[in-house]
Amino acid sequence: MTENRETALLDSVPDGLFIGGQWRAASGDRTLTVSDPATGAVIKTIADASPEDGKAALDAAVDAFPAWAATPARERAEILRRAFDLLQERKEDFALLMTIEMGKPLAEARGEVAYGGEFLRWFSEETARIQGRYGANPEGTGRMIVSQHPVGPCFLITPWNFPLAMATRKIAPALAAGCTVVIKPAELTPLTTLAFAQLLEDAGLPKGVVNVFTTSTSGAVSEPIIRDPRLRKLSFTGSTGVGQRLLEQASQGVLRTSMELGGNAPFIVFDDADLDKAVDGAMLAKFRNIGQACTAANRFIVHRSVAAEFADRVTERVQAMRIGRGTEDDVQIGPLIDGKAVAKAEELVGDALEKGATLRTGGHRIEGNGTFYEPTVITDVQAGSDILREEIFGPVLAIVPFDDEDDAVRLANDTEYGLVSYVFTESLSRGQRMIERLETGMMGLNMGVVSNAAAPFGGWKMSGLGREGGAEGIHEYLQTKYTLTPNPF
């Protein structure tokens, strides 16, 4: 990967706020810097929005809403499809951009482009399928018309770990439903969203339908938008703590909310599991995106009879992983997003070892430029260890043995979170029981990755509200109206 190509790509990314179809500087010409986590070097300086800029973005979305809501579904669908086609043409640029600003290996970034693009294609197809119903009321005195309508201007807040897919997963259904959007990408990885806004402009999206601001003072800029009575929808992906604060703010306006929050995914390996499948699934569920995913397996709950062999096999695979900057060939583990992430991994592993766990491999930060942490395996993690309660968000595979099915279910459900679970067993009846017994909104049965644009993504308990993707995803941006008309007979 040539330095000249990276420089040219970064130069091509807009550095302003995208408001009302115009690229503009932040008020007071405030700026913030974006860094490459693999080197620590500043890669671009961009606009740093103020509360006044946030209000201007909402003003633009409000002004654009009536015309966009009235735009025929087919026209909205064709714009989303053109955006999908443009993304395929620019896929290598988007993959490289994500690798530079977030750190994930280039192969994984290409996978995110494919995944993120599917939301554009899927919701372009769903746009023309928004349905209602018509029929007589039970008394026969009138006719009921149930119709669906766009909820209104939406505020979307995306995280740093999947900068393209989290934007398309929110923007695509909003546009398909006829809503307008203000989106705030994460301060750490804003460049992909800025490039995507430019792509939407190139696809023919009308001015003001999507507005983007970047800021280093997220709370100060976001809260006035959330409390503005003109806003009708809030969608957030991030930590549960921040989500709770946003829900408090959203309660004032009784906003429609979608919250995709924290996770603490159990990965259960039963004694009858196919260990080849289980090990392959573990590598995907744990080390995808360097472990920095809400769907990442956090607790590996493995039957005692196969725990030693499972640990040996995953340790061998982990020790063979290549660490480096994601643009380098065959790299599987890039940097963590920042120094705080490295410190958290150190603390969680250290606590587990102090409480009796065994370190099989890794367990240390990598000194030098960038924020790298060794891929790690620890076994015999003891009850009460912080790593069993807190989301790791790093490349640490922690194994806990269990003795029977009830024990596995108890350990798996012993968390306030309920986003996703993974189960490996060759027993059909046991797999069906796990569907019934595990308290998660999603489950991978003999699968290490569950995300798909055609499926409803979301969790139970403290992992969130609402669903993104699938037929369910567009309904998060629609509101229902019931009309009664006189009996025509």
N, C-alpha and C positions, 0 to 999 in steps of 0.2 A: 504494500500500500504506500504510494508515494506521498511525501509531505506536500508536494505541490497540489495534488488532488484534494487533500484534506483542507488546505488553505483556500482553494477555489470554492469548495463546497461551503465552508464556513462564511466566506465573503458573500455567497449567494443568498444566505438566510437573512430575512429582514431583521432589523434591529429596533424597530419601533413598536408602538401599540397599533392594533388593527381595530379601528373604531369607525363605524358607519361606512365601511368600504374604503377607508383611507388609512395609509400608514402615517403615523405621526409620532412626534417626540412626546415624552412625558412632560407634564406641567413642571415648570422650573428646570427643565432639561436634566432631571434626575436620572442616574444610570446605576446599573448593577452589573457585576461580572459573572461569567459562567466559566467553570474550570473543568478540565479533564481529570477525573479521579485517578486515572492510571499514572499521571505525571505530576499532578498538582498545578499545571500551567494554566493560566487564563487563556481561554480560547475565543471569547467574544465579550464585548460590552454592549448591553442592550438597555432599552428604556425601563425605568423603575417607576411604576404607576403610583399616583397619589389617590386619596379618596375622591378628589375631583375628577380624575381620569376614570375611576370606576363608575362614577355617576354618569359620565359621558357615554361610557359603554352601555350602561343600562338604558339611557335615553335613546340610543340608536336602536337597541333591540325592541324597545317599546314602540318606537315610530315605525319600524319595519314589520311589526307583527300583523296588523290587519291585512296588508297586501299578501304577505307570505301565507297566512292562514287561508286566504281565498284562492291561492294558486292551485290549479288543478293537480290532483294527486299524480297524474302521469308526468307532468312537468317537474314536480319535485323528485319523482323517481328517476327521471332522466338525468337530472343534475347529480344525484347520488351515484348513478351508474357511471357518468363521465368522471366523477372523482375517483371511483374504483379503477377505471381504465388508466387514468393519469398516474395513479399510485403504482400500477404495474409497470408503467414506463419508467418511473423514477425510483423503483424499489431499491436499487443499489445505493442511490444517494441517501435515501431515508435510513437504510440499514447502517451505512457508515456513520451518518450523523448521530444515530442513537448510540452506537459503539463509542464514539468520541465523547459525547456528553454524559453518558450514563455508565459506560464501562463494560457492558455485556459483550461476550464474544460475538464476532461478526456473524457466525452461523446462527446463533440464537437471535440476533437482530433481524436477520433475513426471515426467520420464522415468525417474529413479531409483525413484520410487514405483511406477511401472508395472512396471519391471524387478524390483524387490525383491518386489513382490506376486506375481509369477509363480512365485517359489520356493515360496510358501505354497500356491498352487493346484497346481503341479506335484507337490509331495511329498504333498499331500493325496490326490492320485490314485495315487501310488506306494505309499502306506501299505498298501493292501489287495493289493498285487501282489508282496509279498515271497515268494519261492518257494524250494522245495527240490527234491529228487528222490528217487525210490524205484526200486529195481530189483535184479535178481539179480546176485551177484558172478560174475566170469567162470568160477569153478570150479563154480558151481551149488550150493554148500554153505550159502548163507545169503542174506539180503536186506539190501541197503545202504539206509539212510535218511540223507540229507544234509539238514540243517535249518539255518536261519539264526536267530540270536538277537541281541538288542541287546547292544552291547559293554559298556555300563554307564555310570556317571556320566562326563560329558564337561566339559572346560574349553575354552572358546572365547574367543579373543582377536582382536578386530576392529580395523581401522585407522580413521583419521580421514577418509579421502577419499570413502568411500561408506558413510556411517553407517547407512543403512537396509538396503541390499542386502547388505552383508557380514554383517549380523546375520541376515537372513532366509535367506541362502544357507547358513548354518551351523545355525541353530536348526531350520529346517523339516525337513531330513533327519534330524537327531538325534531330534526328536519323532516323526517318522514311523516310525523304526526302533524306538522304545520306550525311548530313552535319556533321562536327565535331564541338566540343563545348569546350569553356572555360566558366565556370560559377563562378560567385562571389556571394555567399550568403550574407545576411545582417550580419553585425558585431554582432548584438544583438542575432541572432538565427542561428548560423552556423552549429550546431551539426547535425541537421536533414539532411542537404545536405551532410555532410561528411559520415554519415551512409548510405545515399542513393547511394553515389559513391561506397562505399564498396559493396552494394547490386548489382549494375551494374557490378562490377568486378566479383562477384560470378555468375552472369547470363551469363558470357562469353563474355562481351563486349571487343573487341580488345583494346590493349594499345593505349593511345593517343586520342581515339575517344571522351571521356569526360575527361576534366581536371578541377580540382577545386582548387581555392585558397581562403583563408580567410585573411582579412586584416583590420587593424584599420585606414589605410590611403587610403581610397577608391579612392579619386580623383587622388592622385599621382600615384597609380598603374593602374587605369583604363584608364586614358587619353592616355598614350602611346600605349595601346592596341587598343583603338578606332582610333587613328591616324595612326596606322600601315597599310600600303597599302595592306598587305596580308589579313587583316580582311575584310569580305564581308557582314556581317550582325550584327546588334545590336538589342537586345530585352531588354527592361527595364520595370519593374513595380515599381512604386513609386510616389513621389510627382510630380506635374506639373512643379514646379520650377527646380528641378533637371533634369527632362526630357527635358526641354528647353535647359539647358546647354549641355546635352549629344547630342541633335540634332545639336547644333552648332558645336560640335566636329566632329560628324558623317558627316557633310556636306563636310568636306575637302576631304574625300574619297568617297563621294556620296554613302554611305552605304545604303543598305536596312535596314529599321528601323521598329520596332514594339514598340509602346509606350502605356502602360496601366497606365494612370495617375490618377489624383485626381477625386473626385466625390462630388456631393452635391445633393443626390437623394431626389426627392419629393415623398411623400406618400400621395396620395389624397383619401379621404374618402367622397363619395357623400352621399346625403341625402337618397338615395334608397339602400345604401350598406347593406349587411348582416353584422351586427355589430359583430356577433360571428366570422365570417371569418376575418373581418377587425382587430379585436383585436388579434386574433391568428397570423395573418400575420404581425401585427405591432411588436409583441414580437420577431418574427423570424427576420424581416428585421432590427430591431434596435439592439437587444441584442446578436445576433449571434456573436461569437468571441469577446464578451464584447464591441460591437460597433466598434471594430477596423477592419473595412473592407471598401474598397472603394465602395462596393455595399450597405453599411449600409444606411438605411433611415435617412436623415439628417433633413428634414423639413416635419412635419406632417400637411398637409393642409386639414382641416376638415370642412365640411359644418356646418354653424352656428347652424342649427337645431339639429344636433346630436353631436356637439362638447362637450357639458357638459357630456353627457352619455359616450361618447368615453373616455374622460379624466378620469371619475370615474372608468371605467372598467380597463383601462391600469394601473392606479395608484394602484388599488387593486392587480393586478397581479405583479407589480413591487415591492410593499411592501412585497410580499411573497417570493421574490427571495432570495436564500441563497448565501452568500458571503463567500469566503474562498480560500484556496489553491486548485487548480484544481484537485489534486489527492484525495481530500476528497470526501466522498459519497454525492451525491445530490447537489453539488455546481453548481450554475448556473452563478455566476459572479466571475471571478478570478481577478488577479491584472491587471492594465494597464502595458504597456511594460516598462515604466521608469518614473522617476520623472517629466520629461518634459511633458509627456502625462497628468499626473495628474494636473500639473499647467495650461495646456491649457484648460482642462475641467473646472477648477475653474474660469479661466478668462472669458470664453465664457458664463458660467452660470451667473457669477457676472454681466457682461455687460448687459445681457438680463434682469435681475432683476432690475438693475438700470434704465433701459429704460421702465419699466412698466409691465414686465411679472410677473406671479404668480408662486411661487414654491409650487408644490403639494406634493412632497416627495423627499428625498435625498438632493443632492446639496452640499455635503461636502466630503473632503478627509477623509479617515479612518486612524487615527494615529496608529503608531506602525510599526512593520516590514513589508516590502513589499510596493508596490505602488498601493494601493487600492483606488477606488473612488466609492461612493455610486451610485447605479442605481437611476436615477433622472427623474422626470417628471416636466416640466414647461409648463404653458398654457398662452394664450393671448400674445404671443411673438409679439413685435411691429416692424414695418418696420424700417430698419436702424440698427437693432441689429446685432452684429457681427456673432452670431450663425446662422443667415440665409445666410451668405455669405461664411463662412469658414467651412471646413470639420471638424466635431467634433472629430471623431475617439475616441469615448468614450461612456459610457452607459447613454446618455442623450437624452430623448425624448422630443422634443420641438414642441408645437402645435400652429398653426396659423389658425384662423377661416376664412372662405370665404362665399360669398353670392350666387354666380352663377357660371356656367360652365366657362364662359369667364374669370372671376376673378381667378378661380382655375388654368386655363392654364397660365394666365399671371404670377401668383405667381410661378408656377412650372418652367416656362422657364426663369425666371428672375435670371439667373446665367450664368457664363462663362463655367460651366461644363455641360456635357451631357452624363453621363455614363449609368445610369439606372433610371427608374421611376416605381412607384407602383400605381396602380389604383384599387379602390374597388367600384364597381357599379353592380347592377343587370340588368342594361339596356345594351342589346347587341349593340344597335346603338351608345350609348354613349361610350362604350368600343372601338368600331371601330373608333369613332371620336378621341379618345385619342391616338390611334395608329398613326393617321395622324397628330395630333397637337402637341404632346409632343416631344421636341427636345432631345431625348436620343437614344443611340444605342441599348438599351435593355429595355424591359418593362415587369413587372409582372402584369397581369390582374387577380385580385382576387387571387394572389399568393404573398407570402412574401419572397420567394427564387427563383432565376431564373437560377443560375449557373448549367451547365450541360456539361460534356465533349463532347457531340454530338452537342452542339450549339455554334455559333460564339460569343465569349465574347469580348466586346470592346465598345468604346464610340464615341460620336460626340464632336465637339467643342474642348475645352481645356482638355477633358478627354482622348485624345489619338489618335493613328493611328494604323490601322491594326486590326486583329482579332486573338484570340487564341481559340482553340477548334473547333469542327465541321469539315465539309469538307473544310471550308475556312482556317483552321489553318495550314494545311500542305503547302498551297500555299505561306504562308509567308516565307517559306524556299526553294522555288523553283524559278527558273528563266526560261523564255520562249525563245525557239529558233525556228525561222522560216527558213525552207530550201526550195528552189525552185529547182526542178529537171526537166529535159527535158520531153516533152510529149512523152510517150512511144509508141504512135500510129502514 
